Amino acid sequence: MSDLLTELVKLLKPRAVFANPIGGKGDWAVRFSTYGLPSFCIMLAGSCKLAVDGQEPITFGAGDFVLLPTTPAFTISSFCLAIAQVAERVGYASTSTFSTAFSRHVGRPPREFLRSARD
């Protein structure tokens, strides 16, 4: 007996229309328009954010498989946040206070750290 996912894929009768491997480093995003037919995404390595229009974004990591039954418009992107957003999320009232604390802990300011991570 096969598993539920295998049965679902058999019912959908997928066919190869195109394959589009995507690679990215640093800040990136790829936007797909509504396709209307079933499609899927497989994350081979790394991680990203998958944002289907009208839904909350999800984290998509290596080995994850997403089936889009009717393929609405969606975006796949990196996890870039502005330094001010990071500061706010970790509880700092100001970006400058966060930058000072970050520099003490990491040894360089957040902008410099981000630049080196993207290279």
A tleap script that builds the chain and sets N, CA, C and O, in Angstrom:
source leaprc.protein.ff14SB
mol = sequence {
  NMET SER ASP LEU LEU THR GLU LEU VAL LYS
  LEU LEU LYS PRO ARG ALA VAL PHE ALA ASN
  PRO ILE GLY GLY LYS GLY ASP TRP ALA VAL
  ARG PHE SER THR TYR GLY LEU PRO SER PHE
  CYS ILE MET LEU ALA GLY SER CYS LYS LEU
  ALA VAL ASP GLY GLN GLU PRO ILE THR PHE
  GLY ALA GLY ASP PHE VAL LEU LEU PRO THR
  THR PRO ALA PHE THR ILE SER SER PHE CYS
  LEU ALA ILE ALA GLN VAL ALA GLU ARG VAL
  GLY TYR ALA SER THR SER THR PHE SER THR
  ALA PHE SER ARG HIE VAL GLY ARG PRO PRO
  ARG GLU PHE LEU ARG SER ALA ARG CASP
}
set mol.1.N position { 0.840 -1.182 0.000 }
set mol.1.CA position { 0.000 0.000 0.000 }
set mol.1.C position { 0.887 1.249 0.000 }
set mol.1.O position { 1.888 1.299 0.714 }
set mol.2.N position { 0.526 2.242 -0.790 }
set mol.2.CA position { 1.323 3.464 -0.871 }
set mol.2.C position { 0.806 4.500 0.125 }
set mol.2.O position { -0.274 4.350 0.697 }
set mol.3.N position { 1.585 5.532 0.314 }
set mol.3.CA position { 1.209 6.575 1.272 }
set mol.3.C position { 0.232 7.569 0.645 }
set mol.3.O position { 0.005 7.550 -0.565 }
set mol.4.N position { -0.336 8.427 1.471 }
set mol.4.CA position { -1.344 9.388 1.050 }
set mol.4.C position { -0.819 10.363 0.001 }
set mol.4.O position { -1.523 10.674 -0.959 }
set mol.5.N position { 0.403 10.845 0.172 }
set mol.5.CA position { 0.973 11.788 -0.796 }
set mol.5.C position { 1.113 11.144 -2.172 }
set mol.5.O position { 0.816 11.774 -3.187 }
set mol.6.N position { 1.557 9.912 -2.208 }
set mol.6.CA position { 1.693 9.202 -3.486 }
set mol.6.C position { 0.335 9.081 -4.174 }
set mol.6.O position { 0.228 9.290 -5.383 }
set mol.7.N position { -0.689 8.750 -3.415 }
set mol.7.CA position { -2.037 8.634 -3.983 }
set mol.7.C position { -2.533 9.979 -4.504 }
set mol.7.O position { -3.149 10.047 -5.567 }
set mol.8.N position { -2.265 11.048 -3.757 }
set mol.8.CA position { -2.670 12.381 -4.183 }
set mol.8.C position { -1.991 12.782 -5.484 }
set mol.8.O position { -2.638 13.308 -6.390 }
set mol.9.N position { -0.697 12.538 -5.577 }
set mol.9.CA position { 0.048 12.870 -6.799 }
set mol.9.C position { -0.488 12.062 -7.980 }
set mol.9.O position { -0.599 12.592 -9.086 }
set mol.10.N position { -0.820 10.796 -7.765 }
set mol.10.CA position { -1.403 9.979 -8.840 }
set mol.10.C position { -2.724 10.562 -9.323 }
set mol.10.O position { -2.980 10.599 -10.526 }
set mol.11.N position { -3.570 11.020 -8.393 }
set mol.11.CA position { -4.863 11.608 -8.764 }
set mol.11.C position { -4.710 12.898 -9.569 }
set mol.11.O position { -5.511 13.179 -10.460 }
set mol.12.N position { -3.693 13.669 -9.253 }
set mol.12.CA position { -3.464 14.943 -9.948 }
set mol.12.C position { -2.902 14.746 -11.357 }
set mol.12.O position { -2.999 15.642 -12.195 }
set mol.13.N position { -2.316 13.580 -11.616 }
set mol.13.CA position { -1.737 13.266 -12.922 }
set mol.13.C position { -0.790 14.377 -13.409 }
set mol.13.O position { -0.997 14.949 -14.480 }
set mol.14.N position { 0.236 14.672 -12.625 }
set mol.14.CA position { 1.141 15.760 -13.027 }
set mol.14.C position { 1.922 15.408 -14.284 }
set mol.14.O position { 2.198 14.240 -14.557 }
set mol.15.N position { 2.268 16.424 -15.029 }
set mol.15.CA position { 3.126 16.240 -16.193 }
set mol.15.C position { 4.187 17.332 -16.160 }
set mol.15.O position { 3.955 18.422 -15.639 }
set mol.16.N position { 5.310 17.038 -16.699 }
set mol.16.CA position { 6.398 18.004 -16.689 }
set mol.16.C position { 6.149 19.075 -17.742 }
set mol.16.O position { 6.152 18.786 -18.938 }
set mol.17.N position { 5.936 20.300 -17.305 }
set mol.17.CA position { 5.777 21.420 -18.224 }
set mol.17.C position { 7.109 22.149 -18.326 }
set mol.17.O position { 7.588 22.436 -19.423 }
set mol.18.N position { 7.694 22.441 -17.193 }
set mol.18.CA position { 9.019 23.029 -17.164 }
set mol.18.C position { 9.611 22.841 -15.779 }
set mol.18.O position { 8.888 22.676 -14.797 }
set mol.19.N position { 10.916 22.868 -15.713 }
set mol.19.CA position { 11.643 22.841 -14.444 }
set mol.19.C position { 12.487 24.105 -14.393 }
set mol.19.O position { 13.123 24.479 -15.378 }
set mol.20.N position { 12.486 24.742 -13.264 }
set mol.20.CA position { 13.183 26.012 -13.148 }
set mol.20.C position { 13.993 26.062 -11.863 }
set mol.20.O position { 13.534 26.631 -10.873 }
set mol.21.N position { 15.193 25.477 -11.853 }
set mol.21.CA position { 16.021 25.570 -10.645 }
set mol.21.C position { 16.382 27.035 -10.379 }
set mol.21.O position { 16.710 27.783 -11.300 }
set mol.22.N position { 16.316 27.426 -9.111 }
set mol.22.CA position { 16.627 28.798 -8.717 }
set mol.22.C position { 17.720 28.755 -7.660 }
set mol.22.O position { 17.642 27.969 -6.716 }
set mol.23.N position { 18.721 29.580 -7.812 }
set mol.23.CA position { 19.766 29.727 -6.803 }
set mol.23.C position { 19.860 31.183 -6.411 }
set mol.23.O position { 19.660 32.067 -7.244 }
set mol.24.N position { 20.161 31.442 -5.161 }
set mol.24.CA position { 20.261 32.828 -4.731 }
set mol.24.C position { 21.214 32.993 -3.577 }
set mol.24.O position { 21.458 32.060 -2.811 }
set mol.25.N position { 21.755 34.200 -3.459 }
set mol.25.CA position { 22.641 34.548 -2.359 }
set mol.25.C position { 22.396 36.013 -2.049 }
set mol.25.O position { 22.201 36.812 -2.964 }
set mol.26.N position { 22.403 36.376 -0.787 }
set mol.26.CA position { 22.129 37.755 -0.412 }
set mol.26.C position { 20.635 38.009 -0.436 }
set mol.26.O position { 19.850 37.102 -0.159 }
set mol.27.N position { 20.230 39.219 -0.760 }
set mol.27.CA position { 18.814 39.579 -0.848 }
set mol.27.C position { 18.303 39.217 -2.236 }
set mol.27.O position { 18.860 39.666 -3.238 }
set mol.28.N position { 17.251 38.412 -2.304 }
set mol.28.CA position { 16.715 38.005 -3.591 }
set mol.28.C position { 15.223 37.683 -3.460 }
set mol.28.O position { 14.721 37.446 -2.362 }
set mol.29.N position { 14.546 37.680 -4.568 }
set mol.29.CA position { 13.135 37.285 -4.612 }
set mol.29.C position { 12.779 36.891 -6.035 }
set mol.29.O position { 13.284 37.476 -6.993 }
set mol.30.N position { 11.905 35.895 -6.173 }
set mol.30.CA position { 11.392 35.454 -7.466 }
set mol.30.C position { 9.876 35.409 -7.344 }
set mol.30.O position { 9.334 34.781 -6.435 }
set mol.31.N position { 9.201 36.077 -8.265 }
set mol.31.CA position { 7.736 36.165 -8.250 }
set mol.31.C position { 7.169 35.299 -9.372 }
set mol.31.O position { 7.637 35.356 -10.509 }
set mol.32.N position { 6.155 34.494 -9.040 }
set mol.32.CA position { 5.476 33.654 -10.018 }
set mol.32.C position { 4.019 34.097 -10.106 }
set mol.32.O position { 3.378 34.344 -9.084 }
set mol.33.N position { 3.502 34.197 -11.314 }
set mol.33.CA position { 2.102 34.593 -11.489 }
set mol.33.C position { 1.206 33.359 -11.397 }
set mol.33.O position { 1.684 32.225 -11.411 }
set mol.34.N position { -0.080 33.600 -11.306 }
set mol.34.CA position { -1.061 32.520 -11.234 }
set mol.34.C position { -0.907 31.610 -12.454 }
set mol.34.O position { -0.815 32.080 -13.588 }
set mol.35.N position { -0.880 30.303 -12.199 }
set mol.35.CA position { -0.706 29.329 -13.272 }
set mol.35.C position { -1.996 28.533 -13.487 }
set mol.35.O position { -2.317 28.153 -14.613 }
set mol.36.N position { -2.731 28.283 -12.397 }
set mol.36.CA position { -4.023 27.624 -12.501 }
set mol.36.C position { -4.005 26.114 -12.524 }
set mol.36.O position { -5.046 25.484 -12.337 }
set mol.37.N position { -2.856 25.523 -12.748 }
set mol.37.CA position { -2.739 24.058 -12.757 }
set mol.37.C position { -1.838 23.631 -11.600 }
set mol.37.O position { -1.087 24.448 -11.068 }
set mol.38.N position { -1.906 22.364 -11.209 }
set mol.38.CA position { -1.055 21.907 -10.102 }
set mol.38.C position { 0.437 22.092 -10.414 }
set mol.38.O position { 0.878 21.907 -11.548 }
set mol.39.N position { 1.186 22.454 -9.393 }
set mol.39.CA position { 2.643 22.514 -9.504 }
set mol.39.C position { 3.229 22.249 -8.126 }
set mol.39.O position { 2.499 22.137 -7.141 }
set mol.40.N position { 4.536 22.151 -8.067 }
set mol.40.CA position { 5.176 21.884 -6.788 }
set mol.40.C position { 6.532 22.560 -6.721 }
set mol.40.O position { 7.114 22.943 -7.736 }
set mol.41.N position { 7.012 22.695 -5.508 }
set mol.41.CA position { 8.349 23.238 -5.247 }
set mol.41.C position { 9.071 22.260 -4.335 }
set mol.41.O position { 8.484 21.727 -3.393 }
set mol.42.N position { 10.326 22.032 -4.614 }
set mol.42.CA position { 11.179 21.208 -3.751 }
set mol.42.C position { 12.403 22.038 -3.416 }
set mol.42.O position { 13.056 22.569 -4.315 }
set mol.43.N position { 12.720 22.157 -2.140 }
set mol.43.CA position { 13.914 22.893 -1.722 }
set mol.43.C position { 15.050 21.885 -1.603 }
set mol.43.O position { 15.029 21.011 -0.737 }
set mol.44.N position { 16.039 22.014 -2.477 }
set mol.44.CA position { 17.157 21.074 -2.485 }
set mol.44.C position { 18.191 21.409 -1.418 }
set mol.44.O position { 18.763 20.507 -0.806 }
set mol.45.N position { 18.437 22.703 -1.190 }
set mol.45.CA position { 19.427 23.124 -0.193 }
set mol.45.C position { 19.056 24.513 0.305 }
set mol.45.O position { 18.386 25.272 -0.396 }
set mol.46.N position { 19.490 24.841 1.509 }
set mol.46.CA position { 19.254 26.168 2.061 }
set mol.46.C position { 17.840 26.340 2.566 }
set mol.46.O position { 17.163 25.368 2.901 }
set mol.47.N position { 17.402 27.580 2.618 }
set mol.47.CA position { 16.051 27.877 3.072 }
set mol.47.C position { 15.604 29.206 2.481 }
set mol.47.O position { 16.422 29.990 2.000 }
set mol.48.N position { 14.312 29.451 2.520 }
set mol.48.CA position { 13.759 30.684 1.992 }
set mol.48.C position { 12.373 30.905 2.585 }
set mol.48.O position { 11.883 30.114 3.391 }
set mol.49.N position { 11.766 31.991 2.164 }
set mol.49.CA position { 10.401 32.302 2.573 }
set mol.49.C position { 9.503 32.056 1.363 }
set mol.49.O position { 9.794 32.523 0.262 }
set mol.50.N position { 8.415 31.324 1.570 }
set mol.50.CA position { 7.425 31.069 0.528 }
set mol.50.C position { 6.169 31.836 0.908 }
set mol.50.O position { 5.557 31.562 1.940 }
set mol.51.N position { 5.781 32.801 0.071 }
set mol.51.CA position { 4.609 33.627 0.346 }
set mol.51.C position { 3.596 33.465 -0.784 }
set mol.51.O position { 3.762 34.022 -1.869 }
set mol.52.N position { 2.544 32.691 -0.511 }
set mol.52.CA position { 1.447 32.523 -1.459 }
set mol.52.C position { 0.481 33.678 -1.225 }
set mol.52.O position { 0.130 33.969 -0.082 }
set mol.53.N position { 0.053 34.330 -2.282 }
set mol.53.CA position { -0.863 35.465 -2.153 }
set mol.53.C position { -2.064 35.100 -1.291 }
set mol.53.O position { -2.707 34.071 -1.499 }
set mol.54.N position { -2.358 35.971 -0.310 }
set mol.54.CA position { -3.504 35.765 0.556 }
set mol.54.C position { -3.254 34.840 1.733 }
set mol.54.O position { -4.165 34.598 2.526 }
set mol.55.N position { -2.030 34.312 1.869 }
set mol.55.CA position { -1.699 33.396 2.967 }
set mol.55.C position { -0.502 33.950 3.754 }
set mol.55.O position { 0.251 34.785 3.254 }
set mol.56.N position { -0.347 33.476 4.973 }
set mol.56.CA position { 0.825 33.842 5.764 }
set mol.56.C position { 2.058 33.177 5.145 }
set mol.56.O position { 1.985 32.017 4.740 }
set mol.57.N position { 3.196 33.891 5.063 }
set mol.57.CA position { 4.423 33.277 4.540 }
set mol.57.C position { 4.883 32.119 5.430 }
set mol.57.O position { 4.646 32.116 6.638 }
set mol.58.N position { 5.533 31.156 4.821 }
set mol.58.CA position { 6.087 30.026 5.574 }
set mol.58.C position { 7.574 29.907 5.280 }
set mol.58.O position { 8.052 30.350 4.236 }
set mol.59.N position { 8.291 29.306 6.209 }
set mol.59.CA position { 9.701 28.996 6.000 }
set mol.59.C position { 9.774 27.679 5.245 }
set mol.59.O position { 9.104 26.706 5.591 }
set mol.60.N position { 10.577 27.670 4.235 }
set mol.60.CA position { 10.711 26.535 3.329 }
set mol.60.C position { 12.176 26.125 3.392 }
set mol.60.O position { 13.041 26.906 2.995 }
set mol.61.N position { 12.487 24.905 3.887 }
set mol.61.CA position { 13.863 24.489 4.088 }
set mol.61.C position { 14.256 23.281 3.272 }
set mol.61.O position { 13.423 22.651 2.620 }
set mol.62.N position { 15.543 22.966 3.316 }
set mol.62.CA position { 16.088 21.836 2.553 }
set mol.62.C position { 15.281 20.565 2.810 }
set mol.62.O position { 15.042 20.189 3.958 }
set mol.63.N position { 14.866 19.912 1.728 }
set mol.63.CA position { 14.088 18.688 1.813 }
set mol.63.C position { 12.586 18.897 1.846 }
set mol.63.O position { 11.828 17.933 1.738 }
set mol.64.N position { 12.134 20.153 1.994 }
set mol.64.CA position { 10.699 20.420 2.029 }
set mol.64.C position { 10.094 20.326 0.631 }
set mol.64.O position { 10.732 20.648 -0.371 }
set mol.65.N position { 8.852 19.876 0.600 }
set mol.65.CA position { 8.089 19.725 -0.635 }
set mol.65.C position { 6.770 20.460 -0.438 }
set mol.65.O position { 6.094 20.252 0.569 }
set mol.66.N position { 6.398 21.307 -1.375 }
set mol.66.CA position { 5.125 22.021 -1.315 }
set mol.66.C position { 4.362 21.744 -2.603 }
set mol.66.O position { 4.876 21.950 -3.702 }
set mol.67.N position { 3.134 21.275 -2.450 }
set mol.67.CA position { 2.251 21.032 -3.589 }
set mol.67.C position { 1.255 22.182 -3.659 }
set mol.67.O position { 0.573 22.483 -2.679 }
set mol.68.N position { 1.176 22.816 -4.809 }
set mol.68.CA position { 0.234 23.910 -5.038 }
set mol.68.C position { -0.829 23.400 -6.009 }
set mol.68.O position { -0.598 23.375 -7.218 }
set mol.69.N position { -1.987 22.995 -5.496 }
set mol.69.CA position { -3.002 22.349 -6.337 }
set mol.69.C position { -3.469 23.168 -7.536 }
set mol.69.O position { -3.729 22.601 -8.598 }
set mol.70.N position { -3.582 24.484 -7.393 }
set mol.70.CA position { -4.005 25.320 -8.518 }
set mol.70.C position { -3.006 26.430 -8.816 }
set mol.70.O position { -3.273 27.288 -9.656 }
set mol.71.N position { -1.894 26.427 -8.162 }
set mol.71.CA position { -0.811 27.392 -8.333 }
set mol.71.C position { -1.279 28.843 -8.412 }
set mol.71.O position { -1.339 29.436 -9.489 }
set mol.72.N position { -1.610 29.400 -7.246 }
set mol.72.CA position { -1.891 30.839 -7.208 }
set mol.72.C position { -0.580 31.610 -7.340 }
set mol.72.O position { 0.496 31.013 -7.319 }
set mol.73.N position { -0.663 32.913 -7.475 }
set mol.73.CA position { 0.555 33.726 -7.519 }
set mol.73.C position { 1.309 33.565 -6.198 }
set mol.73.O position { 0.695 33.513 -5.132 }
set mol.74.N position { 2.639 33.488 -6.270 }
set mol.74.CA position { 3.446 33.357 -5.059 }
set mol.74.C position { 4.830 33.935 -5.278 }
set mol.74.O position { 5.263 34.164 -6.407 }
set mol.75.N position { 5.514 34.164 -4.162 }
set mol.75.CA position { 6.873 34.697 -4.174 }
set mol.75.C position { 7.754 33.814 -3.310 }
set mol.75.O position { 7.358 33.400 -2.220 }
set mol.76.N position { 8.938 33.532 -3.797 }
set mol.76.CA position { 9.974 32.855 -3.015 }
set mol.76.C position { 11.075 33.892 -2.809 }
set mol.76.O position { 11.508 34.538 -3.763 }
set mol.77.N position { 11.533 34.054 -1.554 }
set mol.77.CA position { 12.524 35.103 -1.295 }
set mol.77.C position { 13.440 34.753 -0.131 }
set mol.77.O position { 13.200 33.810 0.622 }
set mol.78.N position { 14.505 35.555 -0.013 }
set mol.78.CA position { 15.403 35.442 1.132 }
set mol.78.C position { 14.715 36.027 2.353 }
set mol.78.O position { 13.618 36.575 2.253 }
set mol.79.N position { 15.354 35.911 3.489 }
set mol.79.CA position { 14.788 36.371 4.755 }
set mol.79.C position { 15.312 37.736 5.160 }
set mol.79.O position { 15.596 37.945 6.340 }
set mol.80.N position { 15.450 38.660 4.245 }
set mol.80.CA position { 16.061 39.931 4.597 }
set mol.80.C position { 15.099 40.813 5.398 }
set mol.80.O position { 13.960 41.044 4.993 }
set mol.81.N position { 15.576 41.286 6.518 }
set mol.81.CA position { 14.852 42.243 7.342 }
set mol.81.C position { 15.748 43.467 7.504 }
set mol.81.O position { 16.973 43.348 7.534 }
set mol.82.N position { 15.150 44.610 7.606 }
set mol.82.CA position { 15.913 45.824 7.888 }
set mol.82.C position { 16.446 45.731 9.317 }
set mol.82.O position { 15.842 45.085 10.174 }
set mol.83.N position { 17.567 46.374 9.559 }
set mol.83.CA position { 18.169 46.346 10.890 }
set mol.83.C position { 17.185 46.873 11.934 }
set mol.83.O position { 17.133 46.354 13.049 }
set mol.84.N position { 16.410 47.891 11.587 }
set mol.84.CA position { 15.412 48.425 12.523 }
set mol.84.C position { 14.373 47.368 12.883 }
set mol.84.O position { 13.931 47.303 14.031 }
set mol.85.N position { 13.976 46.534 11.909 }
set mol.85.CA position { 13.012 45.468 12.178 }
set mol.85.C position { 13.605 44.427 13.123 }
set mol.85.O position { 12.929 43.952 14.036 }
set mol.86.N position { 14.873 44.074 12.899 }
set mol.86.CA position { 15.539 43.111 13.779 }
set mol.86.C position { 15.620 43.682 15.184 }
set mol.86.O position { 15.305 42.993 16.154 }
set mol.87.N position { 16.042 44.942 15.302 }
set mol.87.CA position { 16.152 45.589 16.615 }
set mol.87.C position { 14.823 45.536 17.361 }
set mol.87.O position { 14.779 45.198 18.544 }
set mol.88.N position { 13.747 45.872 16.664 }
set mol.88.CA position { 12.422 45.876 17.286 }
set mol.88.C position { 12.012 44.471 17.710 }
set mol.88.O position { 11.464 44.288 18.797 }
set mol.89.N position { 12.270 43.481 16.863 }
set mol.89.CA position { 11.855 42.100 17.168 }
set mol.89.C position { 12.588 41.517 18.367 }
set mol.89.O position { 12.048 40.665 19.072 }
set mol.90.N position { 13.823 41.974 18.602 }
set mol.90.CA position { 14.567 41.444 19.746 }
set mol.90.C position { 14.474 42.357 20.963 }
set mol.90.O position { 15.188 42.156 21.945 }
set mol.91.N position { 13.594 43.365 20.905 }
set mol.91.CA position { 13.272 44.133 22.095 }
set mol.91.C position { 14.003 45.443 22.312 }
set mol.91.O position { 13.948 45.993 23.412 }
set mol.92.N position { 14.688 45.963 21.300 }
set mol.92.CA position { 15.379 47.248 21.449 }
set mol.92.C position { 14.457 48.380 21.002 }
set mol.92.O position { 13.763 48.272 19.991 }
set mol.93.N position { 14.463 49.472 21.777 }
set mol.93.CA position { 13.620 50.627 21.458 }
set mol.93.C position { 14.212 51.461 20.334 }
set mol.93.O position { 13.484 52.181 19.651 }
set mol.94.N position { 15.525 51.373 20.133 }
set mol.94.CA position { 16.156 52.170 19.074 }
set mol.94.C position { 17.170 51.327 18.308 }
set mol.94.O position { 17.778 50.402 18.845 }
set mol.95.N position { 17.328 51.675 17.052 }
set mol.95.CA position { 18.291 50.976 16.192 }
set mol.95.C position { 19.718 51.229 16.670 }
set mol.95.O position { 20.550 50.323 16.632 }
set mol.96.N position { 20.005 52.430 17.114 }
set mol.96.CA position { 21.381 52.745 17.537 }
set mol.96.C position { 21.780 51.943 18.779 }
set mol.96.O position { 22.919 51.488 18.880 }
set mol.97.N position { 20.853 51.767 19.721 }
set mol.97.CA position { 21.154 50.958 20.910 }
set mol.97.C position { 21.403 49.505 20.509 }
set mol.97.O position { 22.328 48.867 21.011 }
set mol.98.N position { 20.577 48.992 19.606 }
set mol.98.CA position { 20.778 47.633 19.107 }
set mol.98.C position { 22.123 47.509 18.406 }
set mol.98.O position { 22.855 46.549 18.644 }
set mol.99.N position { 22.463 48.470 17.541 }
set mol.99.CA position { 23.731 48.424 16.795 }
set mol.99.C position { 24.926 48.422 17.738 }
set mol.99.O position { 25.903 47.712 17.504 }
set mol.100.N position { 24.852 49.213 18.803 }
set mol.100.CA position { 25.946 49.247 19.789 }
set mol.100.C position { 26.094 47.896 20.472 }
set mol.100.O position { 27.204 47.380 20.600 }
set mol.101.N position { 24.972 47.318 20.915 }
set mol.101.CA position { 25.016 46.011 21.576 }
set mol.101.C position { 25.493 44.924 20.614 }
set mol.101.O position { 26.284 44.061 20.995 }
set mol.102.N position { 25.023 44.964 19.385 }
set mol.102.CA position { 25.432 43.992 18.367 }
set mol.102.C position { 26.939 44.078 18.129 }
set mol.102.O position { 27.626 43.059 18.069 }
set mol.103.N position { 27.443 45.301 17.994 }
set mol.103.CA position { 28.880 45.513 17.748 }
set mol.103.C position { 29.719 44.967 18.895 }
set mol.103.O position { 30.756 44.346 18.661 }
set mol.104.N position { 29.284 45.191 20.128 }
set mol.104.CA position { 30.016 44.660 21.290 }
set mol.104.C position { 30.049 43.139 21.263 }
set mol.104.O position { 31.078 42.529 21.554 }
set mol.105.N position { 28.937 42.538 20.919 }
set mol.105.CA position { 28.826 41.075 20.946 }
set mol.105.C position { 29.527 40.405 19.762 }
set mol.105.O position { 30.207 39.395 19.940 }
set mol.106.N position { 29.368 40.958 18.558 }
set mol.106.CA position { 29.867 40.319 17.336 }
set mol.106.C position { 31.232 40.867 16.911 }
set mol.106.O position { 31.994 40.188 16.223 }
set mol.107.N position { 31.529 42.095 17.323 }
set mol.107.CA position { 32.822 42.675 16.962 }
set mol.107.C position { 32.767 43.610 15.765 }
set mol.107.O position { 33.795 44.157 15.364 }
set mol.108.N position { 31.604 43.800 15.196 }
set mol.108.CA position { 31.421 44.748 14.094 }
set mol.108.C position { 29.951 45.125 13.995 }
set mol.108.O position { 29.087 44.384 14.462 }
set mol.109.N position { 29.661 46.274 13.388 }
set mol.109.CA position { 28.272 46.737 13.307 }
set mol.109.C position { 27.407 45.839 12.412 }
set mol.109.O position { 27.929 45.132 11.550 }
set mol.110.N position { 26.100 45.869 12.619 }
set mol.110.CA position { 25.197 45.008 11.830 }
set mol.110.C position { 25.331 45.177 10.323 }
set mol.110.O position { 25.341 44.183 9.597 }
set mol.111.N position { 25.436 46.414 9.833 }
set mol.111.CA position { 25.549 46.620 8.375 }
set mol.111.C position { 26.794 45.949 7.802 }
set mol.111.O position { 26.742 45.317 6.747 }
set mol.112.N position { 27.896 46.095 8.502 }
set mol.112.CA position { 29.156 45.466 8.057 }
set mol.112.C position { 29.022 43.937 8.091 }
set mol.112.O position { 29.467 43.247 7.174 }
set mol.113.N position { 28.407 43.422 9.154 }
set mol.113.CA position { 28.195 41.994 9.271 }
set mol.113.C position { 27.331 41.470 8.123 }
set mol.113.O position { 27.648 40.436 7.536 }
set mol.114.N position { 26.242 42.173 7.798 }
set mol.114.CA position { 25.358 41.770 6.704 }
set mol.114.C position { 26.070 41.802 5.358 }
set mol.114.O position { 25.908 40.892 4.544 }
set mol.115.N position { 26.863 42.854 5.122 }
set mol.115.CA position { 27.608 42.937 3.855 }
set mol.115.C position { 28.530 41.744 3.691 }
set mol.115.O position { 28.592 41.149 2.615 }
set mol.116.N position { 29.249 41.387 4.756 }
set mol.116.CA position { 30.187 40.262 4.643 }
set mol.116.C position { 29.449 38.940 4.479 }
set mol.116.O position { 29.957 38.037 3.813 }
set mol.117.N position { 28.256 38.802 5.073 }
set mol.117.CA position { 27.464 37.578 4.927 }
set mol.117.C position { 26.926 37.409 3.525 }
set mol.117.O position { 26.709 36.282 3.078 }
set mol.118.N position { 26.705 38.516 2.815 }
set mol.118.CA position { 26.146 38.460 1.461 }
set mol.118.C position { 27.215 38.221 0.405 }
set mol.118.O position { 26.895 37.814 -0.712 }
set mol.119.N position { 28.456 38.461 0.730 }
set mol.119.CA position { 29.552 38.277 -0.246 }
set mol.119.C position { 29.963 36.831 -0.371 }
set mol.119.O position { 30.865 36.511 -1.145 }
savepdb mol mol.pdb
quit
